[in-house]
């Protein structure tokens, strides 16, 4: 973690060690101006870790099914709903598809 002085300090774990993360991105998904972390695993479901504002505590919200590994994410307002959507690239069987989650995360902005 950046200590604010340009130095990196030891980080912290947010995910359990039972699943293997494969893809990660960070974006403000609940409009509280704090970055949330999206993790994709070799097997779903995948996770959003909503930042509680402390920078060290996150609330996990799972999404997706167990059908495929997440190889990457894109965050943006895909459906013009004025809220960020999560698009994930997954692998199923013999092909790779881009799945638009259009997931509205059920997390309130931190205060």
N, CA, C and O of each residue as an XYZ file, in Angstrom:
444
protein
N       0.838     -1.166      0.000
C       0.000      0.000      0.000
C       0.896      1.247      0.000
O       1.967      1.248      0.607
N       0.460      2.275     -0.666
C       1.186      3.536     -0.684
C       0.930      4.267      0.629
O      -0.221      4.442      1.030
N       1.997      4.695      1.300
C       1.837      5.370      2.596
C       1.588      6.867      2.465
O       1.547      7.572      3.473
N       1.423      7.360      1.256
C       1.182      8.778      1.037
C       2.466      9.581      0.875
O       2.430     10.764      0.535
N       3.586      8.938      1.117
C       4.889      9.584      0.978
C       5.682      8.979     -0.186
O       6.879      9.228     -0.326
N       5.004      8.187     -1.013
C       5.669      7.569     -2.147
C       6.352      6.253     -1.803
O       7.075      5.702     -2.632
N       6.135      5.742     -0.599
C       6.721      4.463     -0.200
C       5.630      3.404     -0.147
O       4.484      3.685      0.204
N       6.008      2.186     -0.500
C       5.068      1.077     -0.429
C       5.262      0.334      0.886
O       6.388      0.037      1.285
N       4.157      0.040      1.549
C       4.176     -0.693      2.807
C       3.461     -2.029      2.586
O       2.764     -2.194      1.585
N       3.626     -2.985      3.508
C       2.940     -4.269      3.332
C       1.432     -4.082      3.194
O       0.841     -3.216      3.839
N       0.825     -4.897      2.353
C      -0.615     -4.834      2.125
C      -1.370     -5.676      3.125
O      -0.865     -5.978      4.206
N      -2.569     -6.052      2.765
C      -3.426     -6.852      3.627
C      -4.268     -7.760      2.741
O      -4.429     -7.493      1.550
N      -4.799     -8.823      3.311
C      -5.618     -9.781      2.575
C      -7.088     -9.402      2.672
O      -7.584     -9.061      3.746
N      -7.777     -9.466      1.541
C      -9.222     -9.259      1.576
C      -9.965    -10.521      1.171
O     -11.118    -10.709      1.560
N      -9.328    -11.384      0.401
C      -9.983    -12.597     -0.082
C      -9.521    -13.791      0.742
O      -8.433    -13.787      1.318
N     -10.373    -14.814      0.785
C      -9.966    -16.017      1.494
C      -8.960    -16.800      0.651
O      -8.844    -16.576     -0.554
N      -8.254    -17.697      1.275
C      -7.224    -18.466      0.575
C      -7.762    -19.762     -0.009
O      -6.991    -20.574     -0.521
N      -9.076    -19.970      0.061
C      -9.682    -21.189     -0.464
C      -9.900    -21.121     -1.975
O      -9.988    -22.155     -2.637
N      -9.986    -19.912     -2.518
C     -10.212    -19.740     -3.945
C      -9.012    -19.045     -4.570
O      -8.322    -18.265     -3.914
N      -8.769    -19.337     -5.845
C      -7.632    -18.758     -6.549
C      -8.090    -17.584     -7.409
O      -8.820    -17.787     -8.379
N      -7.672    -16.347     -7.072
C      -8.038    -15.202     -7.923
C      -7.303    -15.270     -9.261
O      -6.157    -15.717     -9.329
N      -7.970    -14.826    -10.315
C      -7.383    -14.853    -11.643
C      -7.380    -13.473    -12.291
O      -6.476    -13.150    -13.061
N      -8.376    -12.668    -11.985
C      -8.488    -11.335    -12.579
C      -8.879    -10.341    -11.497
O      -9.583    -10.688    -10.549
N      -8.419     -9.099    -11.645
C      -8.732     -8.075    -10.650
C      -8.811     -6.713    -11.318
O      -8.088     -6.427    -12.272
N      -9.704     -5.881    -10.798
C      -9.758     -4.478    -11.196
C     -10.327     -3.685    -10.024
O     -10.927     -4.252     -9.111
N     -10.136     -2.395    -10.058
C     -10.672     -1.516     -9.016
C     -11.433     -0.376     -9.675
O     -10.997      0.183    -10.681
N     -12.579     -0.041     -9.091
C     -13.406      1.056     -9.587
C     -14.396      1.436     -8.494
O     -14.706      0.627     -7.620
N     -14.886      2.659     -8.546
C     -15.923      3.095     -7.606
C     -17.265      2.601     -8.140
O     -17.821      3.181     -9.073
N     -17.777      1.532     -7.546
C     -19.009      0.922     -8.043
C     -20.265      1.428     -7.357
O     -21.364      1.205     -7.864
N     -20.138      2.103     -6.220
C     -21.330      2.558     -5.493
C     -21.358      4.073     -5.297
O     -22.078      4.574     -4.434
N     -20.590      4.789     -6.085
C     -20.603      6.257     -6.130
C     -20.288      6.920     -4.798
O     -20.838      7.976     -4.485
N     -19.398      6.302     -4.003
C     -18.991      6.936     -2.750
C     -17.589      7.553     -2.851
O     -17.030      8.006     -1.853
N     -17.032      7.563     -4.059
C     -15.718      8.121     -4.356
C     -14.579      7.347     -3.694
O     -13.505      7.894     -3.446
N     -14.827      6.071     -3.412
C     -13.798      5.195     -2.865
C     -13.696      3.976     -3.772
O     -14.718      3.420     -4.177
N     -12.483      3.556     -4.095
C     -12.364      2.411     -5.003
C     -12.808      1.103     -4.349
O     -12.443      0.809     -3.210
N     -13.586      0.337     -5.075
C     -13.990     -1.002     -4.683
C     -13.160     -1.971     -5.520
O     -12.665     -1.599     -6.584
N     -13.005     -3.193     -5.060
C     -12.153     -4.171     -5.743
C     -13.024     -5.299     -6.285
O     -13.862     -5.849     -5.571
N     -12.815     -5.636     -7.556
C     -13.511     -6.740     -8.189
C     -12.499     -7.862     -8.417
O     -11.463     -7.647     -9.045
N     -12.796     -9.056     -7.910
C     -11.925    -10.216     -8.090
C     -12.666    -11.304     -8.841
O     -13.808    -11.631     -8.521
N     -12.008    -11.856     -9.836
C     -12.528    -13.005    -10.558
C     -11.682    -14.211    -10.218
O     -10.461    -14.112    -10.090
N     -12.322    -15.329    -10.076
C     -11.627    -16.537     -9.653
C     -11.582    -17.559    -10.783
O     -12.279    -17.427    -11.788
N     -10.746    -18.582    -10.596
C     -10.662    -19.654    -11.584
C     -11.987    -20.404    -11.669
O     -12.286    -21.019    -12.693
N     -12.774    -20.360    -10.614
C     -14.148    -20.856    -10.615
C     -14.988    -19.845     -9.859
O     -14.585    -19.363     -8.801
N     -16.170    -19.519    -10.406
C     -17.039    -18.540     -9.763
C     -17.692    -19.105     -8.529
O     -17.415    -20.253     -8.181
N     -18.541    -18.368     -7.848
C     -18.882    -16.992     -8.176
C     -17.719    -16.038     -7.896
O     -16.764    -16.382     -7.199
N     -17.824    -14.855     -8.447
C     -16.779    -13.850     -8.333
C     -17.176    -12.853     -7.247
O     -18.294    -12.914     -6.734
N     -16.279    -11.943     -6.895
C     -16.529    -11.074     -5.745
C     -16.261     -9.611     -6.036
O     -15.346     -9.256     -6.779
N     -17.087     -8.774     -5.428
C     -16.811     -7.344     -5.308
C     -16.561     -7.095     -3.834
O     -17.347     -7.516     -2.985
N     -15.479     -6.420     -3.532
C     -15.184     -6.027     -2.165
C     -15.440     -4.531     -2.064
O     -14.652     -3.715     -2.541
N     -16.555     -4.191     -1.435
C     -16.976     -2.799     -1.305
C     -16.184     -2.140     -0.182
O     -16.194     -2.608      0.957
N     -15.509     -1.067     -0.510
C     -14.665     -0.330      0.423
C     -15.529      0.384      1.455
O     -16.418      1.153      1.090
N     -15.278      0.140      2.740
C     -16.094      0.784      3.782
C     -15.601      2.186      4.131
O     -16.176      2.847      4.995
N     -14.548      2.641      3.470
C     -14.035      3.988      3.714
C     -12.759      3.999      4.524
O     -12.029      4.990      4.504
N     -12.473      2.924      5.236
C     -11.252      2.873      6.042
C     -10.035      2.581      5.175
O      -8.909      2.920      5.540
N     -10.264      1.949      4.023
C      -9.164      1.553      3.166
C      -8.589      0.201      3.535
O      -7.729     -0.320      2.824
N      -9.045     -0.374      4.628
C      -8.552     -1.691      5.038
C      -9.666     -2.689      5.317
O      -9.391     -3.866      5.552
N     -10.913     -2.244      5.295
C     -12.040     -3.155      5.530
C     -12.983     -3.086      4.333
O     -13.318     -2.010      3.837
N     -13.397     -4.265      3.888
C     -14.243     -4.362      2.708
C     -15.367     -5.349      2.976
O     -15.190     -6.321      3.709
N     -16.529     -5.092      2.377
C     -17.673     -5.993      2.477
C     -17.736     -6.780      1.173
O     -17.775     -6.187      0.094
N     -17.747     -8.116      1.259
C     -17.773     -8.947      0.062
C     -19.195     -9.149     -0.444
O     -20.109     -9.458      0.320
N     -19.359     -8.967     -1.756
C     -20.623     -9.211     -2.447
C     -20.285    -10.146     -3.600
O     -19.431     -9.813     -4.422
N     -20.927    -11.305     -3.683
C     -20.617    -12.244     -4.755
C     -21.585    -12.062     -5.915
O     -22.717    -11.615     -5.733
N     -21.122    -12.416     -7.112
C     -21.964    -12.338     -8.306
C     -21.509    -13.386     -9.308
O     -20.408    -13.928     -9.206
N     -22.356    -13.657    -10.261
C     -22.038    -14.625    -11.302
C     -22.320    -16.046    -10.854
O     -22.778    -16.290     -9.738
N     -22.036    -16.974    -11.750
C     -22.272    -18.381    -11.454
C     -20.944    -19.126    -11.394
O     -19.877    -18.519    -11.488
N     -21.017    -20.425    -11.238
C     -19.805    -21.228    -11.119
C     -19.336    -21.788    -12.455
O     -18.472    -22.664    -12.486
N     -19.888    -21.299    -13.553
C     -19.659    -21.917    -14.848
C     -18.328    -21.583    -15.499
O     -17.917    -22.302    -16.410
N     -17.639    -20.542    -15.086
C     -16.412    -20.220    -15.803
C     -15.483    -19.304    -15.061
O     -15.897    -18.524    -14.204
N     -14.232    -19.411    -15.400
C     -13.216    -18.542    -14.819
C     -13.350    -17.141    -15.416
O     -13.684    -16.984    -16.590
N     -13.088    -16.142    -14.602
C     -13.085    -14.759    -15.093
C     -11.671    -14.433    -15.557
O     -10.726    -14.499    -14.771
N     -11.527    -14.082    -16.826
C     -10.226    -13.748    -17.382
C      -9.972    -12.250    -17.413
O      -8.838    -11.820    -17.623
N     -10.999    -11.460    -17.209
C     -10.828    -10.022    -17.200
C     -12.148     -9.317    -16.967
O     -13.220     -9.898    -17.135
N     -12.054     -8.051    -16.577
C     -13.233     -7.238    -16.311
C     -13.105     -5.897    -17.023
O     -12.003     -5.409    -17.274
N     -14.242     -5.322    -17.337
C     -14.317     -3.931    -17.774
C     -15.447     -3.306    -16.965
O     -16.506     -3.911    -16.799
N     -15.222     -2.114    -16.472
C     -16.215     -1.408    -15.663
C     -16.634     -0.165    -16.430
O     -15.786      0.592    -16.903
N     -17.917      0.046    -16.553
C     -18.418      1.239    -17.229
C     -19.931      1.226    -17.256
O     -20.562      0.238    -16.880
N     -20.501      2.312    -17.697
C     -21.950      2.425    -17.795
C     -22.388      1.821    -19.131
O     -22.668      2.546    -20.086
N     -22.444      0.520    -19.188
C     -22.710     -0.194    -20.432
C     -24.140     -0.002    -20.914
O     -24.380      0.117    -22.115
N     -25.083      0.030    -19.993
C     -26.493      0.111    -20.377
C     -27.084      1.511    -20.250
O     -28.305      1.664    -20.289
N     -26.248      2.533    -20.099
C     -26.673      3.926    -19.985
C     -27.616      4.140    -18.806
O     -28.491      5.004    -18.863
N     -27.449      3.369    -17.747
C     -28.281      3.497    -16.554
C     -27.712      4.448    -15.517
O     -28.254      4.567    -14.418
N     -26.623      5.126    -15.855
C     -25.958      6.098    -14.991
C     -25.327      5.476    -13.747
O     -25.069      6.160    -12.757
N     -25.085      4.164    -13.816
C     -24.367      3.456    -12.755
C     -23.400      2.496    -13.424
O     -23.667      1.995    -14.516
N     -22.272      2.239    -12.764
C     -21.300      1.337    -13.383
C     -21.814     -0.098    -13.469
O     -22.472     -0.597    -12.556
N     -21.503     -0.735    -14.566
C     -21.811     -2.136    -14.792
C     -20.493     -2.895    -14.849
O     -19.436     -2.313    -15.094
N     -20.570     -4.196    -14.621
C     -19.388     -5.044    -14.691
C     -19.540     -5.963    -15.892
O     -20.484     -6.751    -15.963
N     -18.616     -5.864    -16.833
C     -18.560     -6.819    -17.933
C     -17.402     -7.748    -17.611
O     -16.309     -7.290    -17.277
N     -17.637     -9.062    -17.712
C     -16.551     -9.984    -17.430
C     -16.337    -10.917    -18.598
O     -17.286    -11.398    -19.218
N     -15.091    -11.160    -18.883
C     -14.740    -12.120    -19.907
C     -14.568    -13.457    -19.208
O     -13.784    -13.586    -18.268
N     -15.308    -14.446    -19.678
C     -15.260    -15.759    -19.030
C     -14.919    -16.830    -20.045
O     -15.006    -16.618    -21.255
N     -14.539    -17.956    -19.541
C     -14.253    -19.095    -20.408
C     -15.265    -20.187    -20.085
O     -15.374    -20.628    -18.941
N     -15.981    -20.605    -21.075
C     -16.926    -21.719    -20.929
C     -16.657    -22.705    -22.049
O     -16.599    -22.343    -23.224
N     -16.500    -23.908    -21.673
C     -16.293    -24.986    -22.637
C     -15.158    -24.637    -23.589
O     -14.018    -24.480    -23.154
N     -15.452    -24.512    -24.887
C     -14.392    -24.308    -25.877
C     -14.330    -22.882    -26.406
O     -13.636    -22.625    -27.390
N     -15.029    -21.963    -25.786
C     -15.014    -20.610    -26.319
C     -14.969    -19.592    -25.186
O     -15.321    -19.890    -24.044
N     -14.540    -18.422    -25.519
C     -14.507    -17.323    -24.568
C     -15.583    -16.330    -24.986
O     -15.677    -15.957    -26.156
N     -16.389    -15.908    -24.024
C     -17.459    -14.958    -24.332
C     -17.347    -13.764    -23.396
O     -16.783    -13.860    -22.306
N     -17.883    -12.659    -23.833
C     -17.974    -11.477    -22.986
C     -19.383    -11.428    -22.443
O     -20.350    -11.375    -23.203
N     -19.500    -11.445    -21.136
C     -20.800    -11.458    -20.494
C     -21.034    -10.106    -19.841
O     -20.194     -9.627    -19.079
N     -22.133     -9.510    -20.126
C     -22.476     -8.251    -19.481
C     -23.314     -8.572    -18.261
O     -24.452     -9.028    -18.376
N     -22.754     -8.335    -17.114
C     -23.433     -8.653    -15.871
C     -24.604     -7.721    -15.611
O     -25.650     -8.168    -15.139
N     -24.453     -6.438    -15.907
C     -25.479     -5.447    -15.605
C     -25.903     -5.544    -14.145
O     -27.046     -5.250    -13.796
N     -24.987     -5.950    -13.319
C     -25.278     -6.173    -11.909
C     -25.369     -4.844    -11.174
O     -24.460     -4.016    -11.245
N     -26.457     -4.656    -10.482
C     -26.604     -3.501     -9.599
C     -26.225     -3.985     -8.213
O     -26.972     -4.724     -7.571
N     -25.083     -3.567     -7.770
C     -24.585     -4.053     -6.494
C     -25.434     -3.507     -5.353
O     -25.750     -2.318     -5.305
N     -25.787     -4.383     -4.453
C     -26.620     -4.006     -3.330
C     -25.741     -3.567     -2.174
O     -25.696     -4.222     -1.133
N     -25.045     -2.462     -2.359
C     -24.230     -1.923     -1.280
C     -24.443     -0.419     -1.234
O     -24.482      0.251     -2.266
N     -24.576      0.079     -0.068
C     -24.806      1.512      0.122
C     -23.474      2.239      0.144
O     -22.472      1.680      0.590
N     -23.447      3.484     -0.335
C     -22.222      4.268     -0.202
C     -21.830      4.390      1.268
O     -22.683      4.569      2.136
N     -20.542      4.292      1.530
C     -20.093      4.438      2.913
C     -20.237      5.894      3.338
O     -20.166      6.800      2.507
N     -20.430      6.106      4.584
C     -20.654      7.464      5.106
C     -19.381      8.043      5.667
O     -19.378      9.176      6.149
